[in-house]
Amino acid sequence: MEYILAKKTPGTCVFCTYAASEPERFASDLVLVSDERAFVVLNRYPFAAGHLLVIPKVHVADLSDLDDATHDALFRLTREVVKRLRRAVGAQGINVGMNLGEAAGAGIAEHLHVHVVPRWAGDTNFMPVVADVRVMPQHLEATYRHLQPHFADLPGAHAALP
C-alpha cells in the first residue's frame, strides 16, 4: 500500500528511477542485483511470492531497440535468476515472459522487462478467477530477505534489508 499510495511524478519511469538510484537505496527498493546493463527487482504487484523482474537499464519499449550487448546481458541475467530462484524457493516450475506493449498486458509498457515467476503444482486457486484477488503468503520484505543470500555472490548484488 505504501507504494500504491505514494506520490508519483508524472512522466517518470519507476524502472529508470530504480536504475539511477544510489546503491544504499537498492535494499529498500527491493533491488537484488544491479550490474552495468540490467537489474533484478521484486515485483511490487506479484503473481506469486518470489515474482522477480529483470530489467535493462536503458529505457526502451521493444526488444529490437536493445543493442546486442544489453540484450545479451539481460538474458544472461534472466538465466541466472531462473536458476537461483528455483533453488531459493524450491519452485517446481518457472514462468519467464515479457508483455511487449499495453495491448499485450504490459503494466509499464514504455520500459521492457522480463517476468520470472516461480510456480508450484496447485499454486492457483479460485481467488484470482472469481474475485480478481491475489493472496500472497509472504510480505515483500520477507521475500527479499529470503532471496538475497541466493543472489549475494553475483556482481552488483546488494545487501539485505536492515
N, CA and C atoms as an extended XYZ file, in Angstrom:
486
Properties=species:S:1:pos:R:3:atomname:S:1:resname:S:1:resid:I:1 pbc="F F F"
N         0.814       -1.204        0.000 N   MET     1
C         0.000        0.000        0.000 CA  MET     1
C         0.856        1.266        0.000 C   MET     1
N         2.019        1.217        0.676 N   GLU     2
C         2.892        2.389        0.686 CA  GLU     2
C         3.236        2.809       -0.733 C   GLU     2
N         3.577        1.841       -1.571 N   TYR     3
C         3.952        2.140       -2.958 CA  TYR     3
C         2.754        2.662       -3.740 C   TYR     3
N         1.612        2.012       -3.581 N   ILE     4
C         0.404        2.408       -4.309 CA  ILE     4
C        -0.007        3.828       -3.951 C   ILE     4
N         0.057        4.170       -2.660 N   LEU     5
C        -0.388        5.476       -2.196 CA  LEU     5
C         0.672        6.575       -2.320 C   LEU     5
N         1.908        6.182       -2.555 N   ALA     6
C         2.985        7.176       -2.644 CA  ALA     6
C         2.773        8.111       -3.833 C   ALA     6
N         3.215        9.347       -3.661 N   LYS     7
C         3.102       10.344       -4.728 CA  LYS     7
C         3.995        9.942       -5.896 C   LYS     7
N         3.443        9.968       -7.089 N   LYS     8
C         4.187        9.633       -8.309 CA  LYS     8
C         4.442       10.912       -9.101 C   LYS     8
N         5.599       11.006       -9.711 N   THR     9
C         5.933       12.148      -10.553 CA  THR     9
C         5.548       11.803      -11.981 C   THR     9
N         4.609       12.548      -12.578 N   PRO    10
C         4.210       12.260      -13.955 CA  PRO    10
C         5.400       12.344      -14.906 C   PRO    10
N         5.417       11.438      -15.875 N   GLY    11
C         6.461       11.451      -16.875 CA  GLY    11
C         7.743       10.762      -16.459 C   GLY    11
N         7.767       10.183      -15.247 N   THR    12
C         8.965        9.461      -14.824 CA  THR    12
C         8.691        7.959      -14.877 C   THR    12
N         9.721        7.215      -15.132 N   CYS    13
C         9.633        5.762      -15.216 CA  CYS    13
C        10.181        5.170      -13.918 C   CYS    13
N         9.385        4.364      -13.248 N   VAL    14
C         9.821        3.768      -11.991 CA  VAL    14
C        11.059        2.905      -12.192 C   VAL    14
N        11.154        2.227      -13.326 N   PHE    15
C        12.327        1.384      -13.582 CA  PHE    15
C        13.586        2.230      -13.780 C   PHE    15
N        13.453        3.352      -14.465 N   CYS    16
C        14.603        4.243      -14.643 CA  CYS    16
C        15.011        4.860      -13.306 C   CYS    16
N        14.040        5.134      -12.455 N   THR    17
C        14.334        5.667      -11.130 CA  THR    17
C        15.136        4.658      -10.327 C   THR    17
N        14.719        3.387      -10.353 N   TYR    18
C        15.479        2.336       -9.665 CA  TYR    18
C        16.888        2.224      -10.239 C   TYR    18
N        17.003        2.229      -11.559 N   ALA    19
C        18.303        2.058      -12.213 CA  ALA    19
C        19.267        3.189      -11.855 C   ALA    19
N        18.736        4.389      -11.631 N   ALA    20
C        19.575        5.549      -11.349 CA  ALA    20
C        19.793        5.789       -9.861 C   ALA    20
N        19.117        5.051       -9.008 N   SER    21
C        19.234        5.318       -7.578 CA  SER    21
C        20.574        4.856       -7.029 C   SER    21
N        20.924        5.395       -5.901 N   GLU    22
C        22.182        5.068       -5.229 CA  GLU    22
C        22.094        3.656       -4.645 C   GLU    22
N        23.204        2.938       -4.615 N   PRO    23
C        23.204        1.569       -4.100 CA  PRO    23
C        22.616        1.415       -2.693 C   PRO    23
N        22.772        2.406       -1.850 N   GLU    24
C        22.215        2.293       -0.498 CA  GLU    24
C        20.684        2.260       -0.488 C   GLU    24
N        20.043        2.617       -1.581 N   ARG    25
C        18.577        2.558       -1.677 CA  ARG    25
C        18.074        1.233       -2.246 C   ARG    25
N        18.963        0.444       -2.822 N   PHE    26
C        18.523       -0.763       -3.509 CA  PHE    26
C        17.789       -1.725       -2.591 C   PHE    26
N        18.247       -1.938       -1.384 N   ALA    27
C        17.561       -2.864       -0.479 CA  ALA    27
C        16.150       -2.375       -0.177 C   ALA    27
N        15.980       -1.091        0.101 N   SER    28
C        14.638       -0.577        0.400 CA  SER    28
C        13.755       -0.567       -0.843 C   SER    28
N        14.374       -0.505       -2.032 N   ASP    29
C        13.613       -0.580       -3.286 CA  ASP    29
C        13.423       -2.022       -3.750 C   ASP    29
N        13.962       -2.980       -2.975 N   LEU    30
C        13.845       -4.415       -3.251 CA  LEU    30
C        14.613       -4.845       -4.502 C   LEU    30
N        15.710       -4.122       -4.804 N   VAL    31
C        16.586       -4.485       -5.910 CA  VAL    31
C        17.602       -5.494       -5.383 C   VAL    31
N        17.626       -6.682       -5.982 N   LEU    32
C        18.553       -7.730       -5.556 CA  LEU    32
C        19.924       -7.592       -6.199 C   LEU    32
N        19.952       -7.231       -7.482 N   VAL    33
C        21.191       -7.142       -8.251 CA  VAL    33
C        21.070       -5.964       -9.206 C   VAL    33
N        22.165       -5.230       -9.358 N   SER    34
C        22.203       -4.152      -10.341 CA  SER    34
C        23.601       -4.122      -10.930 C   SER    34
N        23.706       -4.573      -12.180 N   ASP    35
C        25.019       -4.541      -12.827 CA  ASP    35
C        25.050       -3.405      -13.843 C   ASP    35
N        26.023       -3.417      -14.704 N   GLU    36
C        26.227       -2.317      -15.642 CA  GLU    36
C        25.034       -2.102      -16.589 C   GLU    36
N        24.375       -3.180      -16.999 N   ARG    37
C        23.353       -3.077      -18.035 CA  ARG    37
C        21.934       -3.440      -17.600 C   ARG    37
N        21.791       -4.149      -16.477 N   ALA    38
C        20.455       -4.612      -16.080 CA  ALA    38
C        20.379       -4.776      -14.572 C   ALA    38
N        19.155       -4.938      -14.070 N   PHE    39
C        18.982       -5.168      -12.649 CA  PHE    39
C        17.803       -6.094      -12.395 C   PHE    39
N        17.759       -6.626      -11.170 N   VAL    40
C        16.719       -7.557      -10.742 CA  VAL    40
C        16.016       -6.958       -9.540 C   VAL    40
N        14.689       -6.912       -9.599 N   VAL    41
C        13.902       -6.328       -8.521 CA  VAL    41
C        12.682       -7.205       -8.260 C   VAL    41
N        12.242       -7.253       -7.004 N   LEU    42
C        10.989       -7.929       -6.708 CA  LEU    42
C         9.841       -7.139       -7.311 C   LEU    42
N         8.894       -7.840       -7.918 N   ASN    43
C         7.705       -7.189       -8.455 CA  ASN    43
C         6.825       -6.760       -7.290 C   ASN    43
N         6.451       -5.499       -7.265 N   ARG    44
C         5.600       -4.991       -6.174 CA  ARG    44
C         4.144       -5.414       -6.326 C   ARG    44
N         3.793       -5.967       -7.471 N   TYR    45
C         2.447       -6.494       -7.711 CA  TYR    45
C         2.584       -7.942       -8.188 C   TYR    45
N         3.066       -8.817       -7.319 N   PRO    46
C         3.444      -10.172       -7.754 CA  PRO    46
C         2.263      -11.088       -8.035 C   PRO    46
N         2.496      -12.036       -8.957 N   PHE    47
C         1.547      -13.109       -9.215 CA  PHE    47
C         1.761      -14.245       -8.235 C   PHE    47
N         2.985      -14.353       -7.696 N   ALA    48
C         3.335      -15.376       -6.722 CA  ALA    48
C         4.485      -14.834       -5.878 C   ALA    48
N         4.657      -15.358       -4.672 N   ALA    49
C         5.788      -14.955       -3.837 CA  ALA    49
C         7.073      -15.271       -4.590 C   ALA    49
N         7.972      -14.319       -4.659 N   GLY    50
C         9.224      -14.504       -5.369 CA  GLY    50
C         9.183      -14.047       -6.816 C   GLY    50
N         8.092      -13.412       -7.237 N   HIS    51
C         7.970      -12.898       -8.611 CA  HIS    51
C         8.992      -11.779       -8.799 C   HIS    51
N         9.942      -12.023       -9.694 N   LEU    52
C        11.020      -11.065       -9.948 CA  LEU    52
C        10.900      -10.455      -11.334 C   LEU    52
N        11.495       -9.280      -11.487 N   LEU    53
C        11.598       -8.616      -12.782 CA  LEU    53
C        13.081       -8.432      -13.098 C   LEU    53
N        13.458       -8.731      -14.326 N   VAL    54
C        14.811       -8.476      -14.816 CA  VAL    54
C        14.657       -7.364      -15.844 C   VAL    54
N        15.377       -6.255      -15.619 N   ILE    55
C        15.088       -5.023      -16.361 CA  ILE    55
C        16.378       -4.422      -16.913 C   ILE    55
N        16.392       -4.108      -18.211 N   PRO    56
C        17.570       -3.402      -18.735 CA  PRO    56
C        17.587       -1.979      -18.187 C   PRO    56
N        18.761       -1.432      -18.018 N   LYS    57
C        18.856       -0.058      -17.515 CA  LYS    57
C        18.481        0.964      -18.572 C   LYS    57
N        18.610        0.599      -19.831 N   VAL    58
C        18.246        1.509      -20.900 CA  VAL    58
C        16.717        1.526      -21.037 C   VAL    58
N        16.167        2.701      -21.231 N   HIS    59
C        14.714        2.891      -21.319 CA  HIS    59
C        14.257        2.657      -22.762 C   HIS    59
N        13.825        1.423      -23.032 N   VAL    60
C        13.278        1.079      -24.348 CA  VAL    60
C        12.034        0.233      -24.148 C   VAL    60
N        11.162        0.252      -25.139 N   ALA    61
C         9.899       -0.470      -25.047 CA  ALA    61
C         9.905       -1.802      -25.774 C   ALA    61
N        10.862       -2.009      -26.678 N   ASP    62
C        10.823       -3.205      -27.502 CA  ASP    62
C        12.193       -3.879      -27.555 C   ASP    62
N        12.195       -5.193      -27.669 N   LEU    63
C        13.443       -5.946      -27.757 CA  LEU    63
C        14.334       -5.469      -28.898 C   LEU    63
N        13.728       -5.101      -30.016 N   SER    64
C        14.518       -4.673      -31.175 CA  SER    64
C        15.248       -3.358      -30.919 C   SER    64
N        14.893       -2.660      -29.848 N   ASP    65
C        15.561       -1.405      -29.507 CA  ASP    65
C        16.795       -1.601      -28.624 C   ASP    65
N        17.029       -2.830      -28.161 N   LEU    66
C        18.201       -3.116      -27.340 CA  LEU    66
C        19.420       -3.339      -28.231 C   LEU    66
N        20.558       -2.793      -27.823 N   ASP    67
C        21.789       -3.131      -28.539 CA  ASP    67
C        22.168       -4.567      -28.168 C   ASP    67
N        23.041       -5.171      -28.959 N   ASP    68
C        23.380       -6.583      -28.760 CA  ASP    68
C        23.953       -6.859      -27.375 C   ASP    68
N        24.800       -5.989      -26.879 N   ALA    69
C        25.423       -6.213      -25.574 CA  ALA    69
C        24.395       -6.181      -24.450 C   ALA    69
N        23.444       -5.258      -24.527 N   THR    70
C        22.414       -5.175      -23.496 CA  THR    70
C        21.453       -6.350      -23.599 C   THR    70
N        21.085       -6.736      -24.799 N   HIS    71
C        20.225       -7.906      -24.999 CA  HIS    71
C        20.876       -9.141      -24.384 C   HIS    71
N        22.154       -9.341      -24.676 N   ASP    72
C        22.883      -10.489      -24.145 CA  ASP    72
C        22.938      -10.436      -22.620 C   ASP    72
N        23.260       -9.282      -22.072 N   ALA    73
C        23.354       -9.136      -20.616 CA  ALA    73
C        22.004       -9.392      -19.945 C   ALA    73
N        20.927       -8.883      -20.549 N   LEU    74
C        19.587       -9.063      -19.990 CA  LEU    74
C        19.224      -10.543      -19.902 C   LEU    74
N        19.468      -11.285      -20.955 N   PHE    75
C        19.055      -12.687      -20.955 CA  PHE    75
C        20.041      -13.601      -20.237 C   PHE    75
N        21.297      -13.216      -20.135 N   ARG    76
C        22.221      -13.965      -19.274 CA  ARG    76
C        21.803      -13.800      -17.812 C   ARG    76
N        21.430      -12.581      -17.435 N   LEU    77
C        20.972      -12.338      -16.067 CA  LEU    77
C        19.649      -13.061      -15.814 C   LEU    77
N        18.762      -13.059      -16.791 N   THR    78
C        17.492      -13.788      -16.651 CA  THR    78
C        17.755      -15.272      -16.411 C   THR    78
N        18.661      -15.851      -17.166 N   ARG    79
C        19.005      -17.271      -16.985 CA  ARG    79
C        19.526      -17.518      -15.571 C   ARG    79
N        20.363      -16.629      -15.076 N   GLU    80
C        20.915      -16.769      -13.721 CA  GLU    80
C        19.818      -16.629      -12.665 C   GLU    80
N        18.892      -15.709      -12.884 N   VAL    81
C        17.779      -15.503      -11.960 CA  VAL    81
C        16.908      -16.758      -11.881 C   VAL    81
N        16.613      -17.360      -13.015 N   VAL    82
C        15.800      -18.584      -13.034 CA  VAL    82
C        16.466      -19.676      -12.198 C   VAL    82
N        17.744      -19.882      -12.414 N   LYS    83
C        18.479      -20.923      -11.697 CA  LYS    83
C        18.460      -20.675      -10.190 C   LYS    83
N        18.732      -19.445       -9.791 N   ARG    84
C        18.816      -19.116       -8.372 CA  ARG    84
C        17.442      -19.084       -7.709 C   ARG    84
N        16.444      -18.583       -8.406 N   LEU    85
C        15.099      -18.534       -7.836 CA  LEU    85
C        14.557      -19.945       -7.610 C   LEU    85
N        14.782      -20.816       -8.573 N   ARG    86
C        14.331      -22.205       -8.430 CA  ARG    86
C        14.920      -22.821       -7.155 C   ARG    86
N        16.212      -22.625       -6.935 N   ARG    87
C        16.872      -23.155       -5.731 CA  ARG    87
C        16.352      -22.480       -4.468 C   ARG    87
N        16.177      -21.170       -4.522 N   ALA    88
C        15.820      -20.400       -3.330 CA  ALA    88
C        14.443      -20.745       -2.787 C   ALA    88
N        13.498      -21.021       -3.675 N   VAL    89
C        12.116      -21.236       -3.212 CA  VAL    89
C        11.593      -22.638       -3.491 C   VAL    89
N        12.439      -23.498       -4.049 N   GLY    90
C        12.003      -24.866       -4.342 CA  GLY    90
C        10.890      -24.919       -5.371 C   GLY    90
N        10.927      -24.011       -6.332 N   ALA    91
C         9.873      -23.957       -7.355 CA  ALA    91
C         9.869      -25.231       -8.187 C   ALA    91
N         8.670      -25.723       -8.484 N   GLN    92
C         8.524      -26.890       -9.349 CA  GLN    92
C         8.566      -26.493      -10.820 C   GLN    92
N         8.328      -25.230      -11.080 N   GLY    93
C         8.372      -24.686      -12.430 CA  GLY    93
C         8.616      -23.194      -12.349 C   GLY    93
N         8.927      -22.597      -13.482 N   ILE    94
C         9.178      -21.149      -13.548 CA  ILE    94
C         8.520      -20.625      -14.820 C   ILE    94
N         7.746      -19.564      -14.692 N   ASN    95
C         7.266      -18.837      -15.865 CA  ASN    95
C         8.247      -17.705      -16.147 C   ASN    95
N         8.677      -17.583      -17.404 N   VAL    96
C         9.518      -16.475      -17.846 CA  VAL    96
C         8.792      -15.834      -19.013 C   VAL    96
N         8.556      -14.533      -18.933 N   GLY    97
C         7.827      -13.902      -20.021 CA  GLY    97
C         7.947      -12.398      -20.043 C   GLY    97
N         7.535      -11.856      -21.196 N   MET    98
C         7.533      -10.410      -21.405 CA  MET    98
C         6.193      -10.032      -22.032 C   MET    98
N         5.672       -8.900      -21.622 N   ASN    99
C         4.480       -8.333      -22.231 CA  ASN    99
C         4.938       -7.074      -22.965 C   ASN    99
N         5.081       -7.169      -24.263 N   LEU   100
C         5.578       -6.041      -25.053 CA  LEU   100
C         4.402       -5.236      -25.585 C   LEU   100
N         4.171       -4.094      -24.971 N   GLY   101
C         3.070       -3.220      -25.357 CA  GLY   101
C         1.882       -3.360      -24.416 C   GLY   101
N         1.136       -2.282      -24.307 N   GLU   102
C        -0.032       -2.248      -23.433 CA  GLU   102
C        -1.067       -3.299      -23.836 C   GLU   102
N        -1.275       -3.479      -25.136 N   ALA   103
C        -2.255       -4.457      -25.613 CA  ALA   103
C        -1.874       -5.882      -25.230 C   ALA   103
N        -0.580       -6.119      -25.008 N   ALA   104
C        -0.102       -7.440      -24.604 CA  ALA   104
C        -0.159       -7.632      -23.091 C   ALA   104
N        -0.577       -6.600      -22.371 N   GLY   105
C        -0.716       -6.718      -20.924 CA  GLY   105
C         0.369       -6.042      -20.120 C   GLY   105
N         1.249       -5.295      -20.763 N   ALA   106
C         2.330       -4.631      -20.026 CA  ALA   106
C         1.770       -3.521      -19.146 C   ALA   106
N         2.060       -3.598      -17.851 N   GLY   107
C         1.650       -2.546      -16.921 CA  GLY   107
C         2.518       -1.310      -17.067 C   GLY   107
N         3.782       -1.514      -17.413 N   ILE   108
C         4.717       -0.425      -17.688 CA  ILE   108
C         5.262       -0.701      -19.082 C   ILE   108
N         4.512       -0.303      -20.076 N   ALA   109
C         4.810       -0.656      -21.471 CA  ALA   109
C         6.021        0.080      -22.030 C   ALA   109
N         6.336        1.247      -21.482 N   GLU   110
C         7.407        2.056      -22.062 CA  GLU   110
C         8.809        1.568      -21.703 C   GLU   110
N         8.923        0.645      -20.753 N   HIS   111
C        10.241        0.133      -20.353 CA  HIS   111
C        10.134       -1.389      -20.258 C   HIS   111
N        10.692       -2.076      -21.245 N   LEU   112
C        10.534       -3.532      -21.266 CA  LEU   112
C        11.176       -4.174      -20.049 C   LEU   112
N        10.632       -5.320      -19.674 N   HIS   113
C        11.122       -6.066      -18.527 CA  HIS   113
C        10.697       -7.520      -18.660 C   HIS   113
N        11.466       -8.388      -18.030 N   VAL   114
C        11.216       -9.824      -18.076 CA  VAL   114
C        10.649      -10.257      -16.730 C   VAL   114
N         9.510      -10.947      -16.756 N   HIS   115
C         8.921      -11.509      -15.537 CA  HIS   115
C         9.490      -12.903      -15.317 C   HIS   115
N         9.893      -13.191      -14.086 N   VAL   116
C        10.342      -14.524      -13.694 CA  VAL   116
C         9.504      -14.900      -12.475 C   VAL   116
N         8.616      -15.879      -12.668 N   VAL   117
C         7.624      -16.218      -11.641 CA  VAL   117
C         7.761      -17.686      -11.243 C   VAL   117
N         8.067      -17.947       -9.957 N   PRO   118
C         8.130      -19.335       -9.509 CA  PRO   118
C         6.720      -19.929       -9.442 C   PRO   118
N         6.634      -21.241       -9.734 N   ARG   119
C         5.327      -21.906       -9.741 CA  ARG   119
C         5.429      -23.260       -9.046 C   ARG   119
N         4.301      -23.684       -8.482 N   TRP   120
C         4.174      -24.968       -7.822 CA  TRP   120
C         2.863      -25.600       -8.244 C   TRP   120
N         2.818      -26.910       -8.255 N   ALA   121
C         1.575      -27.609       -8.597 CA  ALA   121
C         0.473      -27.144       -7.648 C   ALA   121
N        -0.649      -26.740       -8.210 N   GLY   122
C        -1.796      -26.307       -7.408 CA  GLY   122
C        -1.637      -24.949       -6.756 C   GLY   122
N        -0.729      -24.101       -7.258 N   ASP   123
C        -0.489      -22.814       -6.599 CA  ASP   123
C        -1.529      -21.744       -6.904 C   ASP   123
N        -2.432      -21.991       -7.820 N   THR   124
C        -3.504      -21.026       -8.057 CA  THR   124
C        -4.797      -21.579       -7.488 C   THR   124
N        -5.666      -20.683       -7.116 N   ASN   125
C        -6.952      -21.098       -6.569 CA  ASN   125
C        -8.055      -20.247       -7.189 C   ASN   125
N        -9.212      -20.264       -6.601 N   PHE   126
C       -10.362      -19.557       -7.163 CA  PHE   126
C       -10.296      -18.041       -7.002 C   PHE   126
N        -9.466      -17.527       -6.091 N   MET   127
C        -9.463      -16.090       -5.796 CA  MET   127
C        -9.174      -15.222       -7.034 C   MET   127
N        -8.131      -15.503       -7.829 N   PRO   128
C        -7.884      -14.654       -8.990 CA  PRO   128
C        -9.003      -14.736      -10.023 C   PRO   128
N        -9.633      -15.886      -10.125 N   VAL   129
C       -10.663      -16.087      -11.139 CA  VAL   129
C       -11.982      -15.441      -10.727 C   VAL   129
N       -12.419      -15.700       -9.507 N   VAL   130
C       -13.723      -15.236       -9.044 CA  VAL   130
C       -13.682      -13.793       -8.546 C   VAL   130
N       -12.666      -13.448       -7.785 N   ALA   131
C       -12.653      -12.144       -7.120 CA  ALA   131
C       -11.590      -11.189       -7.646 C   ALA   131
N       -10.806      -11.592       -8.652 N   ASP   132
C        -9.710      -10.777       -9.155 CA  ASP   132
C        -8.808      -10.321       -8.009 C   ASP   132
N        -8.505      -11.273       -7.101 N   VAL   133
C        -7.697      -11.020       -5.921 CA  VAL   133
C        -6.553      -12.026       -5.900 C   VAL   133
N        -5.376      -11.568       -5.521 N   ARG   134
C        -4.233      -12.463       -5.343 CA  ARG   134
C        -3.912      -12.547       -3.861 C   ARG   134
N        -3.669      -13.737       -3.384 N   VAL   135
C        -3.310      -13.952       -1.991 CA  VAL   135
C        -1.815      -14.209       -1.930 C   VAL   135
N        -1.104      -13.389       -1.167 N   MET   136
C         0.345      -13.531       -1.060 CA  MET   136
C         0.685      -14.137        0.291 C   MET   136
N         1.430      -15.259        0.280 N   PRO   137
C         1.760      -15.915        1.541 CA  PRO   137
C         2.906      -15.263        2.304 C   PRO   137
N         3.595      -14.286        1.704 N   GLN   138
C         4.761      -13.690        2.341 CA  GLN   138
C         4.868      -12.218        1.955 C   GLN   138
N         5.220      -11.377        2.935 N   HIS   139
C         5.420       -9.956        2.690 CA  HIS   139
C         6.642       -9.760        1.792 C   HIS   139
N         6.633       -8.709        0.960 N   LEU   140
C         7.725       -8.464        0.018 CA  LEU   140
C         9.090       -8.345        0.701 C   LEU   140
N         9.147       -7.660        1.837 N   GLU   141
C        10.435       -7.518        2.522 CA  GLU   141
C        10.940       -8.861        3.034 C   GLU   141
N        10.040       -9.719        3.498 N   ALA   142
C        10.438      -11.062        3.942 CA  ALA   142
C        10.935      -11.880        2.749 C   ALA   142
N        10.281      -11.729        1.611 N   THR   143
C        10.721      -12.419        0.405 CA  THR   143
C        12.109      -11.933        0.007 C   THR   143
N        12.334      -10.629        0.059 N   TYR   144
C        13.649      -10.065       -0.264 CA  TYR   144
C        14.717      -10.650        0.653 C   TYR   144
N        14.438      -10.672        1.952 N   ARG   145
C        15.406      -11.213        2.913 CA  ARG   145
C        15.718      -12.680        2.617 C   ARG   145
N        14.708      -13.422        2.204 N   HIS   146
C        14.912      -14.835        1.887 CA  HIS   146
C        15.749      -15.011        0.613 C   HIS   146
N        15.465      -14.207       -0.410 N   LEU   147
C        16.140      -14.367       -1.698 CA  LEU   147
C        17.554      -13.792       -1.718 C   LEU   147
N        17.806      -12.738       -0.987 N   GLN   148
C        19.064      -12.005       -1.069 CA  GLN   148
C        20.292      -12.895       -0.942 C   GLN   148
N        20.372      -13.819        0.008 N   PRO   149
C        21.586      -14.650        0.083 CA  PRO   149
C        21.825      -15.507       -1.165 C   PRO   149
N        20.782      -15.835       -1.883 N   HIS   150
C        20.903      -16.652       -3.087 CA  HIS   150
C        21.465      -15.858       -4.267 C   HIS   150
N        21.485      -14.533       -4.147 N   PHE   151
C        21.987      -13.665       -5.203 CA  PHE   151
C        23.254      -12.921       -4.775 C   PHE   151
N        23.666      -13.091       -3.519 N   ALA   152
C        24.725      -12.282       -2.918 CA  ALA   152
C        26.063      -12.382       -3.628 C   ALA   152
N        26.339      -13.481       -4.316 N   ASP   153
C        27.642      -13.635       -4.972 CA  ASP   153
C        27.671      -13.103       -6.401 C   ASP   153
N        26.549      -12.615       -6.908 N   LEU   154
C        26.525      -12.061       -8.261 CA  LEU   154
C        27.119      -10.643       -8.271 C   LEU   154
N        27.813      -10.285       -9.345 N   PRO   155
C        28.282       -8.890       -9.446 CA  PRO   155
C        27.086       -7.943       -9.376 C   PRO   155
N        27.206       -6.920       -8.554 N   GLY   156
C        26.127       -5.946       -8.418 CA  GLY   156
C        25.078       -6.340       -7.403 C   GLY   156
N        25.296       -7.423       -6.649 N   ALA   157
C        24.334       -7.838       -5.626 CA  ALA   157
C        24.351       -6.831       -4.475 C   ALA   157
N        23.209       -6.725       -3.812 N   HIS   158
C        23.082       -5.729       -2.752 CA  HIS   158
C        22.721       -6.372       -1.431 C   HIS   158
N        22.954       -5.629       -0.398 N   ALA   159
C        22.802       -6.125        0.970 CA  ALA   159
C        21.345       -6.386        1.333 C   ALA   159
N        21.203       -7.202        2.336 N   ALA   160
C        19.877       -7.494        2.879 CA  ALA   160
C        19.300       -6.254        3.525 C   ALA   160
N        18.005       -6.282        3.734 N   LEU   161
C        17.335       -5.171        4.408 CA  LEU   161
C        17.836       -5.085        5.841 C   LEU   161
N        17.893       -3.877        6.370 N   PRO   162
C        18.328       -3.723        7.772 CA  PRO   162
C        17.311       -4.299        8.730 C   PRO   162
